[in-house]
Structures are given as structure tokens and as C-alpha cells.
Amino acid sequence: MALSAFSHAQPKDATGVLVLADGTTIWGKGFGASGSAVGEVCFNTAMTGYQEVMTDPSYDSQIVTFTFPHIGNVGANEEDVESRGLGAVGCIVRQDVTRHSNFRARDEFIEWCVRHGKIGLSGVDTRALTRRIRVQGAPNAVIAHNPRGDFDLKALKKQAAEWSGLEGLDLVPSVTREAHEEWKGGYWQLGTGYAEADNQKPHVVAIDYGAKDNIFRNLVRAGAKVTVVPARTSLDEILALQPDGVFLSNGPGDPAATGEYAVPVIQGLLERDIPLFGICLGHQMLGLAAGAKTAKMFQGHRGANHPVQRVGEGWGESAGLVEITSMNHGFAVDAETLPDTVEQTHVSLFDGTNCGISIKGKKAFGVQYHPEASPGPQDSFYLFEKFVGMLA
């Protein structure tokens, strides 16, 4: 089942298809939910944590190509869900999804995909697709699954070609919470699950732009009480909660689009010297609030093995240290636009892009990567301790 830009011939028994905006048609075996979904095709190099990836709200309107072939082999369970049924619209894998072989599994991955509306496509040459993305950039596409193998290729191609893409798109309203929530979950441990949060201070108000739940668990683990609020919560409403600090979460879409309403709030918090910590989209909008610009990346960074180096002043003996990090982003802060009031603190060793900033004279910083992992290494948990330590 090879990808071809020239032939739309459907192989025998093909029940799934990926149709790119340029007409390239990639056949395979469909699994999970039936139907079709449009999005940007990206690739993720993580070897573990496919369920956490699929439920990360930052993947909204994206179709994830997993470069690791054995997706589905550890099944699925509710403890590994990172959001409430949100995340990627579909996934592309090399091998057929087999029955699980893991003591923590409570469900098969295929059945989990059906229940959560995720469309899967197996039997695809994921190496070839990944190379295409690296050379030509992340394409818009439609992924479709029909157990009978009936597809209207002309309509699918039209749908893919007409989709606007992620640039200029504010996706946060579809993934943020609708009301304030006092976060209760603590850190997970094997055999006991998630502990109950009993922290009373300091108080962190977390703005939910499409957050992964493990971020809140790590804030609790670092010693904070967490209140989660919707993305459009006003500055006055946040101040009324009397926060000791404010957290700016990850999320999907174009930061410049979301920043139309989020950046003025962040600027108001900066003016009042309230400590701030941003991750991913939150980091990007912190950069926008400080006067920098963001840009769409050619292929993005997505995986659990991305090296990031500490740069700039203030690191002491740890200057130059490299952290192995988890990443998921298709936009980045343009380091060339950072004003004098902002210091760059981290850079990617893959391509030199900005991965961290600190606002001079303020207790405000952000990182492009995901220190909460899920999945991925835990080299960067110190950032949660750093932020909570600022609030004492």
C-alpha cells in the first residue's frame, strides 16, 4: 500500500484512505471510528505514550503519523487520558493494531478509538510519509475510514484542498473548559493511581487554552493549589481569584489568532507583576505580550526525544546543560524579534529555534516544550518547582 501522487487505484480490501490537498492518495486499512476528518498531517517520533499524544488538545485538527511501528500494543486505559475526549482527529500507523499485551490495559486501542471518535489508518509506509513532510512541509489532508471501502475521492480531495489550515486559526474555543474548576488530581503512582490534591497555598490560577491534565498534576506535585479557568476569562475575573501566580497553558492553533483576546490579559498580569509561567502556546503568547512575534514552522517539533540547551545568563553551573524534552508545536517564537526586555533561556539543538524566554525584571518565564512529559522524559520538572518557588 504505497503512496502515489499519480494513481488513485484502490487496493483490494483497503478500508481507509488519506487524501492530501494536492491529490496524493494513500491507501490503508481503516480502524477506529468510521467517517472522515480534515486536518494537518504531522509526525511524532515518540516510542511510548500514543494515548497521551492522541488526547493532547494541542493536536486538535491534526492527523498524527507515528514513526514508531508498534502502536496499540499496550492497549488503552482511562489513567493515560490527557484531556476530556479532545486531541488529534486521527492517526496513521505502519503495522496493524494488534491485541494489547500490558497489565495496565483496560481496553483495546481500536475500541478506544471508536469510543472517542478517532479515525485510524494502518498499513501505511510511515517512513515515506514522514520524509515527505520533512521535505515539503506538513500538508492539509482528509483521513477517512469506511468498513465497506466506499469512498468519494473527489469529495475528499475537495475537502482537503479547501481547508484553511492552522495558520490564522484560533482553535482554543473548542478545547477550553467552560467554567472555573478547582483542580483535585495529584501525582500518579503505580498501584495507587492519582493522589488527591490537598495543597492550600500558594494559589495558581491556570488559564486553559487546551491544557494537558498532567500539567496541573505537576503544579500540585510542586506544592500549589490550582484553579483552572476558561481561556476567555477576563483580567478582572482572574484578579478576583487572588492568585499568587498565573499559569498559561498549552493549546492548539495559531498563537497570533488566540492572542487577539489572550495577550491583553497577559499584558495586564505583567503590568501588575504577577508571576507567570507559560508552556507551548502559553509560552508563545507570553512572547507576543512582551513584544516578540511568532511564526508557523515548516514541519514542527513533535516527539519525546528533543534536546534543548540552557543558554543566556542566570544558569550558574548548569549553563549549557542539555535537557531531553517532550515537544508538540507547529508554531514558535521568532528569536530574531525578541525585544531587549526579554532574554532567551533555551534553544533547540535540532534547529536552533527558541525554546524558552524570561522577562527581565519580572517573575515571568515560558518554555516551548512540555516539562510535564506524558509522554516523555522528566528532565524538566524543575520548572514547576521554580515557578511555585517564586510564589512563596
C-alpha positions in Angstrom: 0.0 0.0 0.0 2.4 2.6 -1.3 1.7 6.3 -1.5 1.3 7.7 -5.1 0.6 11.1 -6.4 -0.4 9.7 -9.8 -2.7 6.8 -9.2 -6.0 6.7 -7.3 -6.5 3.0 -7.8 -7.9 1.5 -4.6 -6.1 -1.7 -3.5 -8.3 -4.7 -2.7 -9.5 -4.7 0.9 -8.5 -1.1 1.6 -10.9 0.3 4.1 -9.1 3.6 4.9 -7.5 6.4 3.0 -5.6 9.6 3.4 -6.1 12.2 0.7 -3.7 15.2 0.7 -4.7 18.6 -0.6 -2.6 18.1 -3.7 -4.5 14.9 -4.6 -1.9 12.4 -3.3 -3.8 9.3 -2.2 -2.5 7.0 0.5 -4.5 3.7 1.0 -4.5 1.5 4.0 -6.7 -0.4 6.5 -9.0 1.8 8.4 -9.7 1.3 12.1 -11.4 3.1 15.0 -14.2 5.4 14.2 -15.9 5.4 10.8 -16.3 8.6 8.8 -13.8 11.3 7.8 -11.9 14.2 9.3 -9.9 17.1 8.0 -6.6 18.3 9.5 -2.9 18.9 9.1 -0.7 15.8 8.8 2.3 15.8 11.2 4.6 13.2 12.6 5.5 12.2 16.1 8.7 10.3 16.9 7.8 9.1 20.5 8.2 5.4 21.2 5.7 5.4 24.0 2.5 7.2 25.1 0.4 7.1 22.0 -2.8 7.5 24.1 -1.4 10.7 25.8 -0.5 12.0 22.3 -4.0 11.3 20.9 -5.7 13.1 23.8 -3.4 16.2 23.9 -5.6 19.2 22.9 -2.6 20.8 21.2 -3.2 18.2 18.4 -6.7 19.5 17.7 -7.3 19.5 13.9 -4.2 17.4 13.3 -3.6 13.9 12.0 -0.6 12.2 13.7 1.7 10.0 11.8 3.5 7.7 14.4 7.0 6.9 13.3 7.3 4.1 15.8 5.6 1.0 14.3 4.1 -0.8 17.3 1.1 1.5 18.1 -1.7 -0.2 20.1 0.4 -2.9 21.7 -0.2 -1.7 25.3 -3.9 -1.1 24.8 -5.6 1.8 26.5 -6.9 2.9 29.9 -8.5 6.0 31.4 -5.5 6.8 33.6 -3.5 7.8 30.5 -6.0 10.2 29.1 -4.7 13.8 29.0 -8.0 15.6 28.2 -11.7 15.0 28.0 -12.1 13.3 24.7 -10.2 16.1 22.8 -7.0 15.9 20.8 -5.9 14.6 17.4 -8.7 13.7 14.9 -6.9 10.7 13.6 -3.6 8.7 13.4 -1.6 6.9 10.8 0.5 3.8 11.7 2.7 1.3 9.9 1.7 -2.1 11.5 -1.8 -3.5 12.0 -3.0 -2.7 15.5 -2.8 -6.0 17.5 -4.4 -7.0 20.8 -2.7 -5.5 23.8 -0.1 -7.1 25.9 0.1 -5.0 29.1 -1.1 -5.4 32.6 -2.4 -1.8 32.9 -4.7 -2.1 29.8 -8.4 -1.8 30.3 -9.4 -1.6 26.6 -8.0 -2.3 23.2 -6.7 0.7 21.3 -9.1 0.1 18.4 -12.2 0.1 20.6 -10.9 3.1 22.5 -10.6 5.0 19.1 -14.1 4.0 18.2 -15.5 5.3 21.5 -13.5 8.6 21.3 -14.2 9.3 17.6 -10.6 8.8 16.5 -10.0 7.6 12.9 -7.0 5.3 12.3 -5.2 4.2 9.2 -2.7 1.3 9.3 -0.5 -0.4 6.6 1.0 2.9 5.5 4.6 3.5 4.7 5.1 6.0 7.5 8.8 6.5 6.7 7.9 7.7 3.2 5.2 9.9 4.6 7.5 11.4 7.2 10.2 12.1 4.6 7.6 13.9 2.5 6.6 16.1 5.5 10.2 16.9 6.2 10.9 17.9 2.6 7.6 19.5 1.6 6.2 20.6 5.0 3.1 19.5 6.9 0.2 19.1 4.4 -3.5 19.5 4.8 -5.4 16.3 4.3 -8.6 14.2 5.0 -8.4 10.9 6.7 -11.3 8.5 6.1 -12.5 5.1 7.3 -15.3 3.0 5.8 -15.5 -0.7 6.7 -17.1 -1.3 3.3 -14.3 0.5 1.4 -16.6 3.0 -0.2 -15.0 6.5 -0.7 -15.8 9.6 -2.8 -12.2 10.5 -3.6 -13.3 13.7 -5.5 -15.2 15.0 -2.5 -12.4 14.1 -0.1 -9.8 15.9 -2.2 -12.0 18.9 -2.4 -12.5 19.0 1.3 -8.7 18.8 1.9 -7.9 21.4 -0.7 -10.5 23.9 0.7 -9.5 23.6 4.4 -7.8 26.8 5.5 -5.0 25.2 7.5 -3.8 26.1 11.0 -2.2 29.4 10.2 -4.5 32.2 11.4 -6.8 29.7 13.1 -8.0 30.1 16.7 -8.8 26.6 17.9 -8.8 27.3 21.6 -12.6 27.9 22.0 -13.3 24.3 21.0 -10.9 22.8 23.6 -11.0 25.1 26.7 -13.1 24.5 29.7 -16.5 26.1 30.0 -16.3 27.0 33.7 -13.9 27.5 36.6 -12.7 24.3 38.2 -10.9 23.6 41.4 -8.3 21.0 40.3 -8.3 17.9 42.5 -5.9 15.4 41.0 -2.4 14.8 42.3 0.6 12.9 41.0 0.2 9.3 39.7 1.9 6.3 41.2 1.8 2.7 40.0 -0.6 0.7 42.1 -2.4 3.6 43.7 -3.3 5.8 40.7 -3.7 9.6 41.2 -3.4 11.1 44.7 -5.9 13.7 45.9 -4.6 17.3 46.0 -4.6 18.8 49.5 -2.5 21.9 48.9 -3.9 25.2 50.2 -1.1 27.6 49.1 0.3 29.1 47.0 -2.7 29.6 44.7 -2.1 29.2 41.0 -4.8 30.2 38.5 -4.2 28.2 35.3 -5.7 29.6 32.1 -6.8 26.7 30.0 -6.1 27.2 26.3 -6.3 23.4 25.7 -4.2 22.1 28.6 -2.9 18.6 29.3 -4.1 17.4 32.7 -0.6 16.3 33.7 0.4 20.0 33.8 -2.0 20.6 36.7 -0.8 17.4 38.4 2.8 18.6 38.3 1.8 22.0 39.7 0.1 20.2 42.6 3.2 18.0 43.0 5.4 21.1 43.2 3.2 22.4 46.1 0.5 24.6 44.5 -3.3 24.8 44.8 -4.7 25.1 41.3 -7.8 26.7 39.9 -8.4 26.2 36.2 -10.3 28.9 34.3 -11.5 29.1 30.7 -9.4 30.8 28.0 -11.6 33.9 27.8 -11.6 34.7 31.5 -11.1 38.4 31.9 -8.3 40.1 33.8 -10.7 41.3 36.5 -12.1 37.8 37.0 -8.6 36.4 37.3 -7.6 39.1 39.8 -10.7 38.4 41.8 -9.5 34.8 42.5 -6.4 36.4 44.2 -3.8 34.3 42.5 -0.2 34.1 43.8 0.7 33.2 40.2 -0.9 32.5 36.9 -0.1 29.6 34.6 -0.6 29.9 30.8 -1.3 26.5 29.3 -0.5 24.7 26.0 -3.1 24.5 23.3 -3.8 24.3 19.6 -3.8 26.7 16.7 -2.1 29.9 15.8 -0.9 31.9 18.8 -1.4 35.2 17.0 -5.1 34.4 16.5 -5.7 33.3 20.1 -3.6 36.3 21.2 -6.2 38.7 20.0 -8.0 38.2 23.3 -5.4 36.4 25.4 -2.4 38.8 25.0 -4.1 41.9 26.6 -4.9 39.8 29.7 -1.3 38.6 29.9 0.0 42.1 29.5 -2.3 43.2 32.3 -0.8 40.5 34.6 2.7 41.6 33.6 1.9 45.2 34.5 0.8 44.0 38.0 4.0 42.0 38.5 2.0 38.7 39.0 4.3 35.7 38.4 3.7 33.9 35.2 4.7 30.6 33.7 3.8 29.6 30.1 4.1 26.3 28.3 3.9 25.9 24.5 1.0 28.1 23.3 1.2 29.9 26.7 4.9 30.5 26.1 4.2 31.8 22.6 1.6 34.2 23.8 3.8 35.4 26.7 6.3 36.2 23.9 3.7 38.1 22.0 2.7 40.0 25.2 6.3 41.0 25.7 6.7 42.4 22.1 8.0 39.4 20.1 6.4 37.7 17.1 5.5 34.1 16.3 5.8 32.2 13.1 4.5 28.9 11.5 7.1 26.2 11.4 7.8 24.2 8.3 7.3 20.8 9.9 7.1 21.5 13.6 8.6 19.6 16.6 6.7 16.6 17.9 8.2 13.8 19.9 9.7 12.7 23.2 13.4 13.0 22.4 14.1 16.6 21.6 17.4 18.1 23.0 17.1 21.6 24.4 20.1 23.6 25.8 20.1 26.2 28.5 21.5 29.5 27.3 21.8 33.0 28.5 22.7 34.4 31.9 21.5 33.2 35.3 22.1 29.5 35.0 25.2 29.4 37.0 26.9 25.9 37.0 24.0 24.5 34.9 24.7 26.8 32.0 24.9 24.8 28.8 23.1 21.8 30.3 21.0 19.8 27.8 17.5 18.6 28.7 15.8 15.8 26.7 12.3 17.0 26.3 8.8 16.2 25.0 7.5 18.6 22.3 4.4 19.2 20.3 4.2 22.5 18.4 3.9 23.8 14.9 4.5 27.5 15.8 7.4 29.1 17.5 8.5 32.4 19.0 10.8 34.1 16.5 14.0 34.7 18.4 15.1 37.5 16.0 12.1 39.6 17.2 12.8 39.3 20.9 13.0 42.8 22.5 15.7 43.9 24.8 13.4 43.3 27.8 13.3 39.5 27.0 16.1 37.0 27.5 16.3 33.8 25.6 16.8 30.9 28.1 16.6 27.7 26.0 17.2 26.7 22.4 16.5 23.6 20.3 19.6 21.7 19.4 17.8 20.3 16.4 17.4 23.6 14.6 18.3 26.4 16.9 14.7 27.7 17.4 13.6 29.4 20.5 12.5 27.1 23.3 12.4 29.4 26.4 12.2 33.0 27.4 12.4 35.1 30.6 11.0 38.6 31.0 13.7 40.8 32.6 12.6 42.5 35.8 9.6 40.2 36.1 8.8 36.8 37.6 7.7 35.6 34.2 9.1 32.9 32.0 8.0 30.3 29.5 9.2 27.2 27.6 8.2 25.9 24.2 8.5 22.2 25.3 6.4 20.1 27.7 8.1 19.7 31.1 5.1 17.7 32.3 6.0 14.9 29.8 3.1 12.4 29.3 4.7 11.0 27.3 8.4 11.6 27.5 11.3 12.3 29.9 11.0 14.1 33.2 14.3 16.2 32.9 12.4 19.4 33.2 10.2 19.0 36.3 12.4 21.6 37.9 10.5 24.3 36.0 7.3 23.6 38.1 9.4 23.8 41.3 11.0 27.0 40.0 7.5 28.6 39.4 5.9 27.5 42.6 9.1 28.6 44.5 8.6 32.1 43.1 5.2 32.3 44.8 6.2 31.8 48.4 
